[in-house]
Amino acid sequence: MSQVDTNPDGLLATTLREGAGTLGIVLNDLQQAQLLTYLTMLSKWNKTYNLTSIRDPEQMMTHHLLDSLAVVPAFSGAENVLDVGAGGGLPGMILAIWALTSQPTMRVSMIDTVHKKTAFLTQVKAEMGLKNVRVYTARVEELEVPHKFDVITSRAFADLADFINWSAHLLADDGQFIALKGLQPDAELERLPAGWEVSEIRPIAVPGLDAERHLIFIKRAGQ
């Protein structure tokens, strides 16, 4: 198994920097270093806690880090974000690392039912000093928060109807869902709950990844 290389001139560092550039995202030195540190931690914890089925750090870079970075522009202006079924922190932790210096008003909450996954997220938060992160171990349909979210996101979490039904109580009146999907989920779109509508379907291209990716933006009907 290849090892994670955090050398700023190493292959993974170059892949990250060039991939971000292709996406139109300029990473400062801190963001670059923290993203590589996150990758190191993900690879290390994955050996014991099975956070992802991908084992190779080079594949993790493309399929996880760059795949999550590709959605960052969609969150421009967001201030209170919830990542549902956050797993190993994709895209939530990537968003948080980027936002810490590039969009410092953004707060990112992550929720998962699996304790080993939220333990990993909590450790990443602590080691990197990510004061803009909050981690919940709970079922999203049972979560209550004092301030509702302006964006709720998920990456391959559930059918869109379930995603909305389980978490709509946490969305601000003028907020939106942003779901990360692979192929355009036409069948799921036909089953959206009443009162909700798609405002945009945005294809995204991930550098080095030959696969379809789509962002599905959903708002309350008539909003």
Phi and psi in degrees as a GROMACS rama.xvg file:
@    title "Ramachandran Plot"
@    xaxis  label "Phi"
@    yaxis  label "Psi"
@TYPE xy
-71.6193  150.226  SER-2
-94.7438  154.812  GLN-3
-75.4462  125.311  VAL-4
-104.73  109.896  ASP-5
-94.9599  6.63857  THR-6
-57.3238  128.57  ASN-7
-61.7686  -16.4206  PRO-8
-105.425  7.09287  ASP-9
-77.4607  172.741  GLY-10
-60.7907  -47.8324  LEU-11
-64.4844  -40.4099  LEU-12
-62.5019  -41.6696  ALA-13
-65.6732  -42.8034  THR-14
-60.5324  -41.4797  THR-15
-65.6341  -48.9847  LEU-16
-63.3478  -46.3296  ARG-17
-69.3675  -38.9527  GLU-18
-63.9861  -43.4141  GLY-19
-61.6404  -40.6086  ALA-20
-61.809  -40.6354  GLY-21
-61.0706  -33.505  THR-22
-81.4773  -3.89863  LEU-23
81.2574  20.6151  GLY-24
-112.477  120.256  ILE-25
-95.429  117.551  VAL-26
-93.6683  130.777  LEU-27
-79.8609  175.713  ASN-28
-61.6626  -38.2075  ASP-29
-65.9342  -46.0735  LEU-30
-61.3228  -44.173  GLN-31
-59.6137  -47.3898  GLN-32
-65.1454  -43.1342  ALA-33
-68.272  -36.6649  GLN-34
-65.6986  -38.727  LEU-35
-69.0206  -37.1762  LEU-36
-64.161  -42.0142  THR-37
-58.5655  -43.6302  TYR-38
-61.9782  -40.868  LEU-39
-59.9285  -46.2016  THR-40
-65.9017  -41.5803  MET-41
-60.89  -44.2614  LEU-42
-65.173  -41.5965  SER-43
-66.9163  -50.8115  LYS-44
-66.7841  -29.0637  TRP-45
-64.1789  -27.4196  ASN-46
-64.9959  -28.9259  LYS-47
-104.602  -39.1073  THR-48
-104.69  -2.54851  TYR-49
52.5346  57.3609  ASN-50
-76.1855  -26.6043  LEU-51
-150.046  151.272  THR-52
-76.1316  -15.0983  SER-53
-82.6218  127.846  ILE-54
-105.591  -29.074  ARG-55
-82.716  125.544  ASP-56
-57.0319  -34.1985  PRO-57
-65.6216  -40.3808  GLU-58
-68.5388  -38.4267  GLN-59
-59.0497  -39.4403  MET-60
-59.2001  -47.0337  MET-61
-77.1115  -50.6476  THR-62
-77.3782  -21.1946  HIS-63
-115.577  -59.6292  HIS-64
-67.8124  -53.9953  LEU-65
-68.6118  -33.752  LEU-66
-61.4336  -37.8686  ASP-67
-78.9063  -38.4769  SER-68
-60.7314  -31.4074  LEU-69
-61.3249  -21.5412  ALA-70
-94.0581  -8.03145  VAL-71
-52.5753  -45.0361  VAL-72
-57.6209  -26.1577  PRO-73
-68.906  -17.1438  ALA-74
-103.085  13.0922  PHE-75
-59.5469  125.378  SER-76
90.5058  -12.3227  GLY-77
-69.193  142.336  ALA-78
-118.638  -26.4249  GLU-79
-138.11  101.58  ASN-80
-114.419  140.032  VAL-81
-119.617  126.952  LEU-82
-103.002  113.437  ASP-83
-92.7658  133.75  VAL-84
64.8962  47.8321  GLY-85
-65.3066  -23.4075  ALA-86
58.3838  -122.187  GLY-87
-85.0119  6.71883  GLY-88
104.843  29.3696  GLY-89
-118.795  115.378  LEU-90
-94.1886  -1.16193  PRO-91
-54.3229  -47.7081  GLY-92
-69.8836  -34.4646  MET-93
-64.7449  -43.394  ILE-94
-59.6671  -43.6753  LEU-95
-65.5783  -43.1307  ALA-96
-62.4359  -44.5894  ILE-97
-64.361  -44.0686  TRP-98
-70.708  -26.5563  ALA-99
-51.3316  -38.8914  LEU-100
-112.032  -26.4085  THR-101
-90.2084  -25.4455  SER-102
-146.746  68.8674  GLN-103
-64.67  -12.6  PRO-104
-80.8146  -10.6184  THR-105
-77.2042  135.909  MET-106
-116.019  137.547  ARG-107
-122.587  118.587  VAL-108
-103.43  145.69  SER-109
-130.603  137.112  MET-110
-131.938  138.144  ILE-111
-152.35  153.495  ASP-112
-86.5023  -15.106  THR-113
-93.009  116.83  VAL-114
-61.6679  -38.211  HIS-115
-64.5439  -29.4774  LYS-116
-75.2734  -42.5092  LYS-117
-71.3862  -27.155  THR-118
-64.9006  -39.9661  ALA-119
-63.3662  -46.356  PHE-120
-61.1339  -40.6845  LEU-121
-64.4675  -38.0644  THR-122
-67.4269  -42.0936  GLN-123
-60.6113  -46.2687  VAL-124
-55.5298  -46.8608  LYS-125
-66.6475  -47.3992  ALA-126
-66.2756  -31.1299  GLU-127
-99.0189  -4.45926  MET-128
64.7271  40.269  GLY-129
-83.4986  86.9768  LEU-130
-71.9941  -10.069  LYS-131
-91.3167  10.308  ASN-132
-113.949  141.548  VAL-133
-133.88  137.612  ARG-134
-118.942  132.433  VAL-135
-119.257  136.263  TYR-136
-106.842  100.464  THR-137
-173.114  168.928  ALA-138
-83.3523  133.544  ARG-139
-62.7049  -32.4849  VAL-140
-69.0924  -15.273  GLU-141
-102.905  -3.29295  GLU-142
-75.2828  137.093  LEU-143
-126.501  135.804  GLU-144
-134.139  152.38  VAL-145
-71.5422  -28.6316  PRO-146
-127.424  123.593  HIS-147
-72.8575  162.98  LYS-148
-93.9834  141.181  PHE-149
-84.7512  -19.5895  ASP-150
-138.716  131.241  VAL-151
-119.317  127.527  ILE-152
-126.401  165.442  THR-153
-159.369  154.425  SER-154
-124.857  107.998  ARG-155
52.0678  42.5944  ALA-156
-85.8944  -51.353  PHE-157
-164.709  173.389  ALA-158
-56.0295  143.376  ASP-159
-57.1991  -37.9538  LEU-160
-62.7255  -44.278  ALA-161
-65.0813  -44.3208  ASP-162
-53.5471  -46.2008  PHE-163
-71.1769  -48.3052  ILE-164
-61.259  -36.766  ASN-165
-77.6899  -26.1754  TRP-166
-122.991  0.512969  SER-167
-60.7026  -28.5497  ALA-168
-67.564  -12.8245  HIS-169
-99.0777  -3.97725  LEU-170
-92.7788  131.769  LEU-171
-60.1326  155.789  ALA-172
-55.4661  -36.8208  ASP-173
-103.29  18.8692  ASP-174
-85.5688  -179.942  GLY-175
-145.452  153.399  GLN-176
-91.2126  140.923  PHE-177
-127.476  105.688  ILE-178
-99.8892  133.785  ALA-179
-95.0311  119.698  LEU-180
-130.153  162.734  LYS-181
-84.2127  -99.8543  GLY-182
-64.9442  151.323  LEU-183
-60.7005  120.828  GLN-184
-86.7155  70.0773  PRO-185
-58.1621  -42.1808  ASP-186
-64.0837  -40.844  ALA-187
-65.3895  -38.0476  GLU-188
-63.5595  -31.3334  LEU-189
-72.711  -17.7135  GLU-190
-104.384  17.6158  ARG-191
-59.2508  142.184  LEU-192
-61.824  153.513  PRO-193
-59.172  141.654  ALA-194
93.6196  2.12341  GLY-195
-126.738  147.162  TRP-196
-145.342  153.079  GLU-197
-79.7629  126.778  VAL-198
-96.6299  -23.1124  SER-199
-164.72  145.027  GLU-200
-120.631  116.63  ILE-201
-117.827  111.131  ARG-202
-68.3521  142.265  PRO-203
-129.164  146.486  ILE-204
-110.549  125.811  ALA-205
-101.317  122.519  VAL-206
-56.1014  127.615  PRO-207
82.3907  0.464827  GLY-208
-117.431  113.755  LEU-209
-92.2538  72.9942  ASP-210
-156.911  151.219  ALA-211
-74.0646  141.928  GLU-212
-138.559  138.767  ARG-213
-137.898  142.849  HIS-214
-103.505  129.856  LEU-215
-110.051  116.036  ILE-216
-98.809  125.687  PHE-217
-130.081  131.879  ILE-218
-130.161  169.011  LYS-219
-65.4651  140.014  ARG-220
-58.1398  135.562  ALA-221
81.7862  2.63016  GLY-222
